[in-house]
Amino acid sequence: MESNRMQDLLPLIEAGDQQACFDFLTPLSVKHLLLVSELKSLVESLHRERLQLAEVRRKDSTLAPLKVRFQLAKACLFIVSNLSQQKTRPLWMIPEAQMLSCVVKQFQPSWINEWAEWVLDKNPRYYAIIDDWVQMGYCQKPQCDSYYLGMIDHLGDEHLVERLLSLPDVLAEDIWRIFEIEGYGEFSLASHDKYCPVSARWLNALVSLSAQGALPRERLLSCTLKALRKDYSPFRAGWYGRLLQQLNPTETELIRHLPELICLANSQVSTSVALAVRYFLPMVKSGHLSTEKLVEPLKSALNAHTKTVFSGVLRVLKAAAKVSPENNSLLLEVAVKALSLEASDIQTTALDFIESYEEGHSSEIKMLLSSYQPLLMPSIQQRVSQWIEVDSSKDIEPTFIFEQDLNAVNRIKRIQDFDELLTSISYLFELSDDVIELERTLDGLGRLATNKPEGFEFMTAALRKRAYRLVRQKVADPVRFFFALMLLSYFDNKNYFGSELDRKDLYQQPHASFIDVFYQRLCGLTQQLLDEQKLPSLSLPELPSGAVHLDTLVERWLSVMESEANFLEVEQRLAIYRIESFEKLSDKQIKQLQRRGDEFSNILLFLGGMDVQLNKEGPLFAAASEQKLKAESNDILVGLAPSMLSQENTEASLSFAQLFASANTGSYGHHVCGLHKSIVRWAATVWPANMELYYAAAAAIVDVERTEIQRQTPHYYEPLFDSNVKLGPMAMRLLAKGLSAADFEHKGMAIEVVIRALAEDRLDVSMLAEAMSKLLKDIPIKLLRWRKNLTEIATTSAYHAAQVLTLLKQLLSEQGTCLPKGIGELLELMYELKIASGDFDLEPQLETLLKGLQRGGKERNYSQKILTLH
């Protein structure tokens, strides 16, 4: 009988008869699982039909009836479902507002209160529907945060003040809840007000309602301060800070709320701290805030470590010293702590304040100053050193050199037996970014996997289950996914590459990339495993860099030359590119290769310096030519034909040089080496003898401002930490971009590389200055970032400081007469480094440049200071 219900209901839905559908479903006192399932299938089918019509932009007479049937089917599904079923479905399965209200009015589900809170948590824009139900008595008023976030969004239009005045219940109760909820994404007071007209802003409306007396001012001030104390994110906390400023509290009101302001000085949000310090000033001047109550909040405020806060604190200290000079010793302790900000003007102001009072020359203050001395700018440091009688001279010789991490002592060993192979597979399921272990495992599979031991299914059952889970998941890591697909194929003895399990489209890029190369390789190796071809990996690295020696590759090739099996072309190409050194081949090796006479043997002879006849049209010759040429990256990038880098070419058929060069196509380049850490690390091992191309590709995709993309790509800097890597022009460009980046991971990696490479004497500061100068001409750079990052490098040691000074001299000299905006930041750093090192010499070109500066402010100030030193 239940199976016939859908047959009876379907004609009513097709006819679009809402009341007939509702009357048919009214007698059902219990939920019918079969009817629920069939209605759900109908809704999904109608949804697909609507999407297909939308794709072809059809606007004929079939679309309107389809919409009616679709909404009616969703309403029927809503009626016959219970709460748990509702919660498992996407929001698009909910009927539109008018139909939904009709359902709730007629059927009044017992679970509607809980459903209302659930749907609001999913999307606060359901507020309008739910609020109507509340007014009509269909459901209780939700108490979840999302209800009030929806209220912010729904009521916030150009008539916000009038609407609020017409809703006394909202003014009396609901409006105060918005001060207790931070919100998220677009659902918050800060987000709403940022993207709406002035007349629709909640901030203006609240201030206006307070001025009219519709909102009690005292409660509004109190709620605003409580919201600020909750330490919401800086963006959202800033809204409440602006509201407090718009309310412009009087001194009497500030005194009444002094405990809240004192607590606010300890906030984690620097703008809130600055606001609290700002309001301290009038109360200190009037004597309503004593020094005893003031000291601890000011010390807490300095933890915000921003220039605005420090400036405000120093103004408060000066005012307090005039009002109650008997407590100067307490104020001076705060002033000493203000020296911790690395800004010369703040440190100068703080030191002037300390020196101007007799208590500042006490032994206690001098002891405190000595502990802060390492944090001081060099020009301030000399002044303090004379005052507290400490020797500030420094040794400018390198204070340390990193221990060399030589590849020679880290030879890669092959997997020896099947147990070790399974252990390595299990390890890679968790850490697929260990690309050297991955190469060992691929080699082990090629040599050992065809000899399956007794009990193979039992031994690999857990690994197979893990591989299957990884394949079914949409994992972000292409290396982990393709490796799991390969192993699942091996365990099931069925090639899943190209099947419904193969989700290569998840990692597809608009251009060719090394993901394509990796995919091709694993796809081919999988088929070789299933064909039971026992082949070692030709390209197995000998060293952590990914490199292999030519004689080692020759021995590997000769060891299987009698075999009928054929190596993959992509494996042969990779082996060629991984050759690091071209030793002279022995007579025996030459004879054996000549006797075989195939293309790869001839390529090996060619790389070994022999004159042989080669197929100059094939990809192996292209690889060998590029490898033997070892051309500099700039030459290759310039020499490549643009037609080879077509956007339609997504096959991994380009030479590796062309692949790397293709990163320069498009506005921002594309991620030829991928985004995930594992594929980036693997791409870094494909051509260890010519890493400049890798660095050029990395530099092409780094955008100094787009932090949401940059968070995925700091792994590109990792090879630069290798003590054996020499840094060429492209590596310098990558470092220059890293030092310019807004993203903290990129600039952190770049800073660490520069510090280490300088200590190891493998970074030429002249080359880095040249790269930074070129970058400055190519794109707008915020020079404040350079100053901060170079300052961090300079503070490592006196040697690093001297190298940074040399870099700045060349960088400024190369700018000519056209100096970029913000150059005063670099002049300030140069001045401080000159003071610290005692190097007062000035090159004629730089002297002329500084004398010709016509701008004012920091540029003029520090250019004159530098010229005075000379």
N, C-alpha and C positions, 0 to 999 in steps of 0.2 A: 504493500500500500504506500509505503514511504517513497518507493522508487517512482510512483506515478505523480507525486506532488510536483516535481519539476516539469513534467509534461503538461500539467494543468496550469502552472504558473507562467511558463514560457510564452504562451500566446498573449497573456495579459501584459507582459513586459514588452513584447513586440508591438502591441497596440499602443503602448505608452499610456496605459490607463492606470494612473497612480492610485486612485481610490479603490479600484478593483483589486489591485495587488495588495494594498493594505488590508482590505476586508478579507481577502483569501488567507493572509498570514495571521490575522487576529486570533482565530481559535486555537492556534498552536500553543499549547501550554508548556511544551518541552522543546528543547533544541534538537534538531534532527541533523545528525552528522552528514548523512548523504546529501541532504538538501544544501547544507553549508558548502560542501565540497563542490557540488555542481554549480551553485551560484558563483562561487569563487572562480571556477574555470570560465564561466560565461563572462564575468567582469574582465578577466585577463584577456579573453578573446576580443571583446569589444575595445579594450584599450589598445591592443595591437592594431586593430582595424583603424582606429582614430589616428594612430601614429603614422600608418601607411598613407592615409589620406593627407595628413599634414605634410609629409615629405614631398608629395607631388602637387601640393598647394591646391587641392581641389576645393571648390566652393559651390558645388552644385546642390541639388535638392536632397541628396543622400546624407549630407553632413548634419543637418538639423535634427532629423529623426534619429540618427545614430547617437547624437548627444543626449536626447531624451531617454533612449533605451539604456544608454550607459549610466546615466544618473539614477534611473529607476532600478537598474540591476544592483548598483551599489547600495541603494537604500534598502532593498530586500535583503541583501547580504548583511547589512548592519542590523536589521531587525532579528534575523534568525541566529546571529552569532552571540557568544557570551563574551565576557570581558577579556579573558585570557586569549581568546581567538583574535579579538580586536587588536590587542597589543602586539601581536606577531606580524601585523600587516603594515605595508607602507602607507603614508598619509594620503597618497593619491586615491586610495580605495575608499576614503571617506566621502560621502555625498556632499554636494555643494550646500551652502548655508541654508537656503530656503527649504530644500528637500530635507535636510538634516533636522531642521526645526520642526517640520511636519511630523517626522518619525518620532521625535522625542515627545512632542505634544500628545500624539495618539497612543504611543506604546509605553511611555514613561518607564524606561528600563530601571531596575533597582540599583544597577551599578553605575548610573550616569554620573554621580558625584566623583567617583574614583576615575572614571574615564575622562572627565573634564580636566582633572589635574594632570593625567597622563598626556593628553593631547596638547595641553599648554606647555608642558615640559619639552615636547617635541617641537612645537612651533608656537611661540607666544602670540602670534598674529590671530590665533583662534579666540583671542580675548573678546572681540566684538560679538561673536556668536554666544560664547559662554556668559558674557555679561547680560545679554538679552534674556537668556534662560533664567539667570538669577533674578532679574527684575520681574519676570513672569511667573516665578516660583517653580520652574521645572527642576532646578537643582540648587544646592547650597552654594554659597559664595566660596570659591577655592581660596585656600590660604597659602598656596605654593608661591614661591618667588616669581615664577613665570607669569602668573596672573598680573602682577604689578608691572613687570617688564612689558607685557602686552598693553597695559594701560598707557604707559609712556609712549609707545609707538602709535596707538590708536587715537588718543586724544590730542596728540601733538601736531595740530595743523594751524593754519593762519588765524583761527578763531579760538585759540587755546584758552585765553583769559576768559572770554565769554562763556565757553563751554564749562570751565571749572566753576564759574560763578553760578551756573545753572545746576550744578551737581553738589548740593550741600553735604551729602554723605561722603563724597570723595574728599572735599575740603576738610571735613571733620575727622576722617579716619584714614582713608586709603593713601592720601598724599604723603603721609608721614612714613609709610612703608618704603617709599622709594629711597629714603636716606639709609635704610638698613640693608639694601641689596646692591651689590656691585654690578651685576649684569655680566654680559659676555658678548663678544662679537659686535653685531650691529644693535643689539638690545641692551642699551644702557643710556643714561642721561647724556654722557659725553658724546657717544656716537650719534645719537639723535640730533643733538644741537649742532654738531659739526656739519651735518649734511642737510640742513633745512633753512628756510628763510628766517630772518631775525624775529618776525612776528610769531613764528611757530616754536620758538625756543623756550624750553622749560625754565631756564635760568632767568630770562627776562620776565616770564610770566610770574614766577615766584616773587621776584623783587617787586613787581607791580602790585600783586595781590597783598603783599606785606604793607606797601605804602598806602593801599586803600583800606587797610584794616581787616581784610577778609581772612588773612592768616596772621596769627599772633607772632609778632616779631621776635619775642623772647624765645619762643619754642623753635622758631626757624633757625635762629642763631645757635641754639643748643644742639639741634639735630645736625646742623652743618658741621659743627665741631666734632660731634660724635662720629660722623661719617669719615671725617679726615683722620680720626684716630684709629680707624679700622685698617689703615694701610692698604687701601685698594691699589691696583696698578697705577703707575704715574699718570697715564693718560686719563683714567677715570677719576682718580683723586684730584687731578687738576681742575675738573669741573666744579667740585665742591669748594676748592680754593678760590676759584673765580667768583662763585656765589658769595662767599664770605667777603671778598673785596667789594663786590657790588653793593652788599648790605652796608658796608662802611661803618662798622661798629664804633660807637663813641667810647671815650676813655672809661666812662662809668660802666658801660657794658663789658669792656675788656677786663676791668677789675673784677667784675662779677664772675667772669668766665676764666679767671687766671689759672685755676687748677688744670682746666682742659688745655690751655695754651702751653703750660709747662710740660704736660704729658706729650703734646704735639711736637715739642722740640726733640723728642726721642724717636720720632717717626722714621720709618725706613724709606720714605719718599722725600727726596731732597726739596722739592717745591713746597711741600707742607712745612718742612723745617724752616725754610726761608721765610715763609709767611708768619710763623710763630715768632721768629727773631724780629721780624719787622714790627710786630705789635708789642714787643717788649720795650722798644725805644721810647714811646711816649709815656709809658708807665714808669720807666726808670727816671726820665727827666722830671716827672711830677713827684717823685719820691714814693710812689705807691708800690714799687717793686724793689725790695731791699737787696743789697749785694749778697747777703747770706742765701736768699732764695734764688738768686740769679745765677750763681757760679755753676752749680751742677747742671741746670738746663743748657747753659752755654757750652759746657764741655760735651754734653750729649749731642748738641747741635753740630759741633765740629766733626762728628763722625760721618755726617752727610758728605763731607769732602768735596764740596763744590765752591766755586769762586763767589757765587752770590751769597751763600750762607756765611762764608768766612768774612766777606766785606761787611755784611750785616752785623756779625758778632763784634767786629772791631769797632764799628760805630757805637754799638751798645756799651762796649768797654770804656770808650772815651767819655760817654755821657755819665756812666756810673762813677768814673773816677772824679768827675767834677762834683757830683752830688754827695758822695761819701768817700773822701780821700783817705779816711782812716782804714779802709779795707783794700788799699791798693795791692797788698801782697797777694790777696786772693785773685784779684783781677789779672795780675801779672802771670799767674800760673795758667790762666786761660789763654793769654796772649802768647805764651811760649808754645802752647799746643797748636796755636794757629800757624806756627812755622812749618807744620807738617804738609801744607799744601804747596805743591811744586809750581808756584807762580811768583815771580820775582817782585811784582808790585805788592802782593799780599804780604810776602815775607818782609819786604822793606817797611811797610806800614806797621806790621806787628813789632818789628825790631825798634822802629822809631818810638813806638808807644812804650816799650820796655825801657829804653834808654832814657826817656824823659822823666822817669821817676827814680828817686833815690833808692827805693826798695829793689829796683831792677838790677842794681850792682851788688846785691847781697850774694853771699856764697851759695845759698840755696837756689837762687835763680840761675847763677852761673853753672851750677851742677846740672840743672834741668836743660840749660842751653847746650851743654856739652853732649848730652844724649841725643839732641835733635840735630847736631851739627852735620852728620852725614846726609841728612835730608835737604840741606840748604843748597840754594843755587850758588855756584862758585863765587859770584861777586858778593853775595851776602856772607858766604862762608869765610872769606878773608877778613871781613869786618868783625865777625864774631870771634874768629881765632885770635885777633889782636886783643879783643876785649877780655876773653877768658884765658888768654895766654896759652894757646895750643898751636903746635906746629902743623900748618896745613899743606906743607910741601908733599908732592907725590912722585913716586917713581913711574916713569912713563914707559918702561920696558914691559913686554908681555909678561903678565903674572902667571899665566898657565897655558898649557897646550893640551888639547884633548888627546887622549891615548888613541893611536891609530887603530882602526878596526879593519885590519887587512883581510881582504877576501881569501888570500892564499891559505889562511889557517882554517877556513870554513868550507872546505870542499864538500860538495853534496854527495852523499852515499846512497846507493840504490837499496830499495826494499829487497830483503833476502828471502822471505818465505810468505806463505799464504796467511798465516796468523798475523804477521806484521802488516800485511796488506789490509786485512779487515780492521785492524786497530787504526790504521791511517784513514780509512774510509769513515769510521766512526768519528774521528777527530775532525775531519773536514766538514761533516754535517753541522758541526757547531761553529767552526772557524774556517769558513771557506775563503777568507781573505789571506790565509797563509798560502800564497801562490807557489812558493817553492815546494811545500809539502804536496800541493796539488799536482805539480809536475812529477814528483816522485811517485805519486799514486797512479797517475796515467801511465807512467813507464812500468810500474809494477803490474797493472792490469794487462798491459800488452804482453808482458813476459810470462805471467803466472796464472792469469784468469782462465785460460783454456784447460788447465789441469785441475778440474774441480775435485776436491778431496771427498772422501766418504763422509756422509752426513752434511753435505753442502747446504741443503734446504734448511736443516735445523740450525746450522751455524749462522746463516744469513737471514733468518726469519725476522729478527728485530730490525736489522738494517733495511730489509725490504719494506717493512711497515713504515719506517722513518722516511725512506725515499718516497713512498707513495704519498705520505702526508705532505711532504714538501712540494711534490708535483701538483697536488690538488689545491694547495694554498697559492695565493697570488703573492709570492715572495718578491721583495724589491730587488733582490740580488740575482742578476742573471747567471753568475758563475755557479752559485748554489743550485739554482733551478736546473740549468742544463746538466750539471754534474749529477743531480738526483735523477733526472730523466735518463741519463746514460746508465746509471746503476740499476734503475728499475727495469730498463730494457735487458740488461745483463742477467738480472735475477729471474725475470720472466721468460727469457729467451725469445723476446719479441721486440722489434725496433719500434719504439714509440715516437721517434723523431718524425715529424710530418703527420702524426695522428692527431686525434681530438685532444690528447693530453699535452701536446706541444703548444705552448703559449708564447711563441716567439714574438707575437705582435705586442706583448706587454713591454718589450724592451726595444721595439723597432724605432729607428730614428729616420728623419727625412733624408739623411745622407748615409753613405757607407761609414762603418765604424769598426773598431776592433771587437765589438760584440759579434759582428758578422763573422769575423775570422775565427773567433772562439767557438761559435756555433758550428761553423763548417767543420772545424777540427773534431769536435766531440761527436758530431753526427757521423763523420767518416770512421772514427775510432770505434764507435758503437757497432757499426756494420762489420768491421774487421773482427771484433770480439765474437759476434754472432756467427761469422764465417770461420771461426776458430783459427784465425791467422795469428801465429805467435810472433809478435814483432816488438822489439824494444822501442823506446821513444828516441828518435834521432835528435830531437831538440832539447832533451833533458839538460838543464843547466848544470854546470860544474861548480859555479860560484853563486852566492846569494844575489848578485846583481842580475843573474839570468844568463851570464856569459858561458860560452863553451869554446875550447881551443880547437883549432883546425885539425890537428893530428888526432885528437880525441874523436871528432866527428868522422874522420876517415876510418878509424878503427871500428867504430860502430857500424859504418856502412859496409866495410869489408867482412865483418863478422856474420852478416846475413846475405852476402852477395850470391851465395849458392841457392838461397831460398827462392821458391816460386812466388812468394808473396810480394806485393807491391806496396811501397809506402805512399801515403797520401801526398798529393802535391802541396797542400797547405802545410803539412808537417815538414816537407823538404824546404819549403820557403822559409818557415820559421827557423829551422836549423841553420840555414844560411845567414839569416839576419842576426842570429845570436852569436856568431863567431866573433870573438874579441881580438884574437891575434892570429897572424898569418905566418906560422912557422914554415920553414922549408921542409918539404916532404922527403922521406927517405926513398932510396932507390927501389926498395922492395914495395913500398906503398905505391909509387908511381907505376911500376910494372903491373901490379895487381889491378889498379884502376884502369890502366890502358887495356889490359886483357878483357876487362868487362865491357868497356866502351859504350855504356849507356849514357843518357843525358846527364844524370846526376854525377856520375863518375867523372865526366868531362868538366862539369862545373867545379868539382873539387880540385881537379888538376889546374884549372884556370885560376882558382883562388890561391893555389899553391905556387903560382908563378910560371906555369907551363903554357906554352903556345899550342892551343888546341882549337879544332873546328867546332863551333857552337851554333845552336839554333838561336839566333838573335831575336826571334819574334816571341819566344816563350816567356812565361812569368819567372822561371828559374833564372834565366839569363838576366832579366831585369833586376831581380833580387841580388844576384852576384855582382852585377855592375855597380849598383848603388852601394853595396857593402864594400867592395874593393875601392871604390872612389872615395868613400868616407868624406863626401862633400860636406862643407859647412852648411848649416840649415838655411841661411839666407840665400845661398846660391841655388839650393834645391827649390826653395819656395818661389823664388823669382822665375826660375827656369821652367816650372811646370806649366803645361798648357791649360788654360781655364776650361777648355772643353772636356778635359779629363775629370773635372770636378763637378759634373752636372748634378743637379738636385735629384734627377730621376734615377741616378746610378746608386742603387742600394745594395749591390752585390759586393762581396769582399774580393773583387778581382783587381783592384788597384794595387800598385806597389805600396810598400809600407811608407815610403817617402811621400807618395801622393795621398795616402790616407792621413798621415800627420798634417800635411799641408792643407787638406780639406777643412780643417778646423777653422781656417781663416775665411771661409765662405759665410755670407750672411752678415747681418748687422752686428751680432754679438759672437759670431762663430757658432759651431755646434760641438757637442761633446763627443768628439771622435774616440776618446778613451773611456767613454761612459761616465756615469755619475757615482755608482756605488763603489765603495772602497775596494772590493775584491777585483772588479774588472779594471779599475784604475791601476791597482798594483800590478795586475797581470800585464797590462799594456806597457808598464814601465820596464818590463823584462824582455820585450820583443826585439829591441835593438840597443843593447847596452853599449855598443861601440860608438853610437851616435845619439847620445841623449839630448843633444841640442834640439832635435826635431820634436822630441817629447815635450821639452820645456816650451818650445814655440807653440805647440798645440795647447798646452796648459795655459800659457799667457793669453792666447786668443780668446779663451772662454771666460776668463776671470773679468768680471765687471765690478769695479770698485764700489759701486753703490747698491747693487741688487743683492741684498743680504739673504733673501729667501732662496736664491739659487746658490749663493756662495756657501751656505751651510753644508752643502753636499759635496764640495770639492776641495777641502783642505788637504786631502791625501796626495794631491799632485806635488806637494812640496817634499814628500818623504825621501825620495832619492837624493835630494840635496844634502841630507845629513850624512851620507856616505863619505867617509874620510878620503876615499880614493877618487871621488868625483871632482873634476876640475870644472869651474864655473865659467861658461862662455857667455856670449852676448844674449842668447835667448834665456839662459838661466838668470842672468841679471835682469832681464825684462820681467820675468816672472816674479823675482824678488821685489822689484820696483812696484809692481802692481799689488803685491802682498802688503807692502809697507803703506800703500795708499788705500787699502780696503777698509770699508766700514765694518765688515764682519770681523768679530774678535778672534775667531779661529784662524782665519787667513793671516791677519796681521801678527797673531801670536806665533804661527809657524814661521813666517818670514823673519821676524825678530830673532827667533831661536837659531835659524839657519845662519843669519848674518853674524851673530855672536860666536857661534861655533866655528864657522868658516874663517873668520878673522883670527881666532885663536890658533887655528891650524895653518894659517898663512896660505890659504888657497882662494882667498877672495881679494880681487884687485879693486880697491875703492874707486880708482879712476874709471874702470868699466862700469861700476854700479852708478857712479855719478853721471856718466854718459847716458846710461839707460834711463835714469830718473829724469834727466834733462829732456830726452826725446819723448818720454811719457808725458811730461808737463806740457809739451807743445802739441801732443795728440789729443789729450782729453783734459777737462778741468779737474784739478786735484785740490782737495782741501789741505792746505799746507799745515794746518794745525795738527793733522794726523802725522805728517812727517816729523814735525817737531817733537811730538809726544813719543813716537816710536824710536826716533834717533836718540832722544834723551835716554830712553830705557837701555838702548845699546851702549851708549856712552858711559852709563853708570856701572857697567860691568867691571871695568878696570880702567886705569889710567891709559893703558895701551889702546883700549877700545875708544876712549874719549879722543885721543890724538888722531885715530883713524877717521872718526866721525868728523872732526874738525877739517881734516884734509878733504873729505868728501864734500863738505859744505863749501869750502873755498872753490873747488872746481865747479860744483853745481851752480853757484852764484855767478862765477866768471863766464859760464857758458850761456847765461841768459841774455847777454848783451844789454842794450838799453831798454828793452821791452820786458820789464819785470812783471810777473803775474801778481794778481791781487793776493794779499796775505803774506807777502814775502817777509814782512816784519817778524813773523814767527820764527823763520830760519835765521834772521839777523840776531834775534834775541838769543837763540841757542848758540850761535857762533860767538857772540860776545861772552856768554857765560863760559864756554869752553876755552876761549882765549884767556880769560881771567884764571881759570883752573890750571891751565898748562903753562902760563907765562909766555906763550907764543904771541908776541905783539907785532910780528912782521906782517906786511900787507903787500900782496902782489900789485904791480902798477895797474893792471887791468881792473882789478877789483877796487882799488883805491879810486880810480877814475869813475867807476860805476857808483860808488857810495857818495862821492862828492856831487854827482849829478842828480841825486835823488831829489825830486821836487815835492813828493807827497809828505803829508804830515803824519801825526800819530806815532804808532810804534815803529814804523819804517824809518821815519826821520829821526826819532829818538835814538834808536839803536845804531843807525848808521853813524850818527855823530859820536856816540860812545866808542864805537870801534875805531873811528878815525882819531879820536883823542888818545886811544891806547898806542897808536902807531907812532 
